[in-house]
Each structure stands twice: as structure tokens, then as C-alpha cells.
Amino acid sequence: MHRITDRADIVLGLDLGTQSCKCIILDAEGQFLGVGQQGYDLLTPRPHWVEQDPQCWWSAAVSAIRQAMRQANVSTARVQGIGVTGQMHGAVLLGPTLAPLRPAIIWMDRRSANLCPTVQGRVPPQTIIDAAGNRLSPGFAGASVAWLREVEPHILDQARVILQPKDYLVLRLTGEISSEPSDASATWLYDLRRRQWSEPLAKACGVSIGQLPPVYESSSVVGTLRADAASELGLRAEIPVVAGAADQAALLLGSGVVEAGRGSITIGTGGQITIVSSRPMIDPHLRLNTFCHAFPDRWYTMGAILNAGIALRWWRNILSKDGSLAYPHLLAAAADVPPGAEGLYFLPYLEGERTPYMNPDAKGAFVGLTLRHTQAHLTRAVLEGVAYAFRDCLLTLQETGPVPDHFLIGGGGSQGPLWRRIIANVLGVSLQTVEGREHTAVGAALLAGMGTHVFYDLPAAVAHTVRYGPVERPTLDDQAAYNEYHARFRALYPAVGQGEIGDNQYN
């Protein structure tokens, strides 16, 4: 029988996001004791460049940890471990003294867009499928270092090591250089099958394997809290720190999506539909992303859409520039509109699209407008358009391997029952909400608990920490109708998808 330790131990989960760093404190029973958060800025020195100052990450981490500890009002002697998660794909270049050589290039950066096809062309297509498992995209660490090799070679040559953002925090905490498979596999420099750095991929990007960090499993203790860091954080020295995980892997863990065959849907600014597997499920056309999970012998495959919650927010802001129109009011009116919005369609490609088109130049549109259509019809069409985009992801996943008929659903956009009902019927799957908050930071805290034996085993830790809400099931009539509506939706893509990019050998 699984159980949680009865000791009064606590663990910290640190989440280095794109806009802020959060810290949560979790006790051995999976209860929240404290939360802290501190924001920081994006740097955009040129169009399509997006960078951040690693020192700002550290300052934010210090503030977030101190806030959380004050709120929890617990003795530092109780802190048994620290886990770190963070934004994926970034490139932090550190020099001989392990100080940053330049601002970090983060996942939002697009400066390498024109270079990506050239870099991919240096590697046999089958090697890309077998080793990288992903198309090289702008903002990936591999793409960013390839740009540095072309434009700032003197910086790249000086680099002692290239880290992911959360690995920089681990370094500041412990003084140790490290990474782990979930973040490493998202760099396009790592062989996700063999779980080691790839010489052919690194060479194509112009980086030496010697400039990449040692890789440990996510729950492995990679060091202990240094005395100088402990002093800044208000903690005791020598607290164990685990390797941590990329934010998507930590989110899956914090939502209880661990075992092979489990699936999740997230509605945030964008959206993701993810399936965990016991072997890499790699799309031969590279329309999906496949990365290592935060555990040995686990991977996850993800279809991503760029416009989910942001599409609804855009539409709400069109109607209410001051943001005074409440989402519940907006959705209540849309609930009275029948499925299909009486022939109105919304193509949600306001910022291009990822799966399945990998097309940053796709455009959004309302199609089929008549005098009969009202504001409520347009709102319903926005909700359905995002759901149709999720179905495009699901169909692509089905081409790659088995998919479940039950998914967990989370993120801010999942809170309204109407959108959950629409997605369940469009996808033909049941959806169960994940309750609670800060699931990504929770995932980091769970890894800390596993690595330091605060938790005896993962199923027990998840069972005590993750809470689930109501289940939304598809209905036969609505599901059948949406099958037809989705086919019409998909036929509209060529009208807005001009300028599709990508190496044709994968299309």
C-alpha cells in the first residue's frame, strides 16, 4: 500500500516562467503552505529578438522563495529539498567563470527562422527523425546557437557551457553544472532515444559536445545549497537540490499525467494536447513535438496550437476594449447558440499555427457571416475554432500511435463548462478537469520530494497532491454534427495558409 511519510518535511518547487518566477512550498501530505512570485522583463533589442537577463531570474527566485517562506511561516530546518522547473528551449551561455556572456536567448526568439532549414539540411532526414525527433524551430537552443555560430562566433567560442534557463538557477543554487533529459531533449542537440547528447546534431548547429552539460535524471540530487546562496534566500545551507524538469514535463507531473497512455489538454495562451508513452512516438512528418518525460522510460508527444485562450481574449477585447466584459457573461450568451454556430466558422490562426501546419504565416478569419449572426454566434465560433484546431492535433497524434479516449484538461481556459463541452464533442473524448493551482511548480516540488525521499513513491505523491474535478463526456448527436463541421473547417485552411514553411522532405 502506498503511503506518504509522516515526517513534517517540506519541499520547495521553483518555476522559472517567461514572465515571472514562482515558488510553492509543499508539505509531505501534499498541502500548499506558501506561494511567492516575482516578475521580470522581456528584452527585445531588435525585431524578432527576445532575450532575458539571467541575473533577473536569480533576483526573482530570491524574492519568490522569501515570499513563500514568509507566507508558510515554517522553520528552514524543515526544508528537505528544492526542485526547479522552467521555460524550455532557451540558450544561456556562460563563460570561463560561469558568468553569462550575453543575455539569454529564449523560446520566443525568431531571429534564427531563416537559418533553421539550412541547419536541418546538414543532417540526414532519418537522423533527425531518429535522434532529434523534432523539426528544428526558431527559439530552440540548437537554432539559437547555430545563429550565434554565424553572427557572434566569438561569444560561442568563449562559452564554457550552454545551459537551459532552469539549469542556470540550479547552478546558482548549487555551483554545479547539470541538466536533465526533459529539457535536453527540447534543445535539438540531444538524442532522445539514447538519452545522450548527439554529435551529428551538435555539429550541425556549430557547437561542441564539450560545451553541453552532464545530464542526470530529473529527480537526481545534483548538489546542495551553497552557503552564499542560502544566505541570499534566507534558507539553511546544504539543502539537496534535484536536477528538475522542463516546464511541460513538470506540468504533466503536477497534473498526474505520468503513466504511459495518459493524456492531457491545456488551454492557456496557446494550447497543447499531450500523450505519455513508454517509447518515443515520433511523427515522421515532424508536425508534432516529442520530448523525454521527467522519468526514465517515459516520453511525451505533443500537438501544439498557438492560439487558444489568446483567441478568446482577443475577441473579448474587440468587444470590450477596457476589459470590462466578463468571460462568464460572454460565454453564457454563446451557450444559447447551437453547435456549428449556424454555419459560421472561425479560423484561429491569429499568430500562425504549429500542429499540423507548422506555418507562422497562417492568418485568422471568420467565414460564413450572414445578417443572422450575432455577437453570441461569433463567440461560439471562436470557441469551436480552437476546438477544431485541437482536433487537427488529435488526428495527427492518431497517425503516430494510440491515443486515449479520456484526457485530463487544465489551464485557465478550461474553467468554463461550455468550452470543455465543445472540446469533448469535437474530439469525441471525455475530459476531466485538474483542480488546484501552480501545477508546474508542484511538479518541481514532487521531483524534489522523490529525490530526497520526502515522498516514498510517485503514485502516492501524486495521489495526495493532485485533485480532479467533473468529467465532461461527448454526446452522440453533437459529436456526429461536429464531425461534419470539422471537415468543412479543415477545408478552409488553404484560403488562409499561404506562405507555409518547412522542409518539404517532411511534408
C-alpha positions, 0 to 999 in steps of 0.5 A: 500500500502506498503511503506518504511519510509522516515526517513534517518535511517540506519541499520547495518547487521553483518555476522559472516562467517567461514572465515571472518566477514562482515558488510553492512550498509543499508539505509531505501530505501534499498541502500548499503552505506558501506561494511567492512570485516575482516578475521580470522583463522581456528584452527585445533589442531588435525585431524578432529578438527576445532575450532575458537577463539571467541575473533577473531570474536569480533576483526573482527566485530570491524574492519568490522563495522569501515570499513563500517562506514568509507566507508558510511561516515554517522553520528552514530546518524543515526544508528537505529539498528544492526542485526547479522547473522552467521555460524550455528551449532557451540558450544561456551561455556562460563563460570561463567563470560561469558568468553569462556572456550575453543575455539569454536567448529564449523560446520566443526568439525568431531571429534564427527562422531563416537559418533553421532549414539550412541547419536541418539540411546538414543532417540526414532526414532519418537522423533527425527523425531518429535522434532529434525527433523534432523539426528544428524551430526558431527559439530552440537552443540548437537554432539559437546557437547555430545563429550565434555560430554565424553572427557572434562566433566569438561569444560561442567560442568563449562559452564554457557551457550552454545551459537551459534557463532552469539549469542556470538557477540550479547552478546558482543554487548549487555551483554545479553544472547539470541538466536533465533529459526533459529539457535536453531533449527540447534543445535539438542537440540531444538524442532522445532515444539514447538519452545522450547528447548527439554529435551529428546534431551538435555539429550541425548547429556549430557547437561542441559536445564539450560545451553541453552539460552532464545530464542526470535524471530529473529527480537526481540530487545534483548538489546542495545549497551553497552557503552564499546562496542560502544566505541570499534566500534566507534558507539553511545551507546544504539543502539537496537540490534535484536536477528538475524538469522542463516546464511541460514535463513538470506540468504533466507531473503536477497534473498526474499525467505520468503513466504511459497512455495518459493524456492531457489538454491545456488551454492557456495562451496557446494550447497543447494536447499531450500523450505519455508513452513508454517509447518515443512516438515520433511523427515522421512528418515532424508536425508534432513535438516529442520530448523525454518525460521527467522519468526514465522510460517515459516520453511525451508527444505533443500537438501544439496550437498557438492560439487558444485562450489568446483567441478568446481574449482577443475577441473579448477585447474587440468587444470590450476594449477596457476589459470590462466584459466578463468571460462568464457573461460572454460565454453564457450568451454563446451557450444559447447558440447551437453547435456549428454556430449556424454555419459560421466558422472561425479560423484561429490562426491569429499568430500562425499555427504549429500542429499540423501546419507548422506555418507562422504565416497562417492568418485568422478569419471568420467565414460564413457571416450572414445578417443572422449572426450575432455577437453570441454566434461569433463567440461560439465560433471562436470557441469551436475554432480552437476546438477544431484546431485541437482536433487537427492535433488529435488526428495527427497524434492518431497517425503516430500511435494510440491515443486515449479516449479520456484526457485530463484538461487544465489551464485557465481556459478550461474553467468554463463548462461550455468550452470543455463541452465543445472540446469533448464533442469535437474530439469525441473524448471525455475530459476531466478537469485538474483542480488546484493551482501552480501545477508546474511548480508542484511538479518541481516540488514532487521531483524534489520530494522523490529525490530526497525521499520526502515522498516514498513513491510517485503514485502516492505523491501524486495521489495526495497532491493532485485533485480532479474535478467533473468529467465532461463526456461527448454526446452522440448527436453533437459529436456526429454534427461536429464531425461534419463541421470539422471537415468543412473547417479543415477545408478552409485552411488553404484560403488562409495558409499561404506562405507555409514553411518547412522542409518539404522532405517532411511534408 
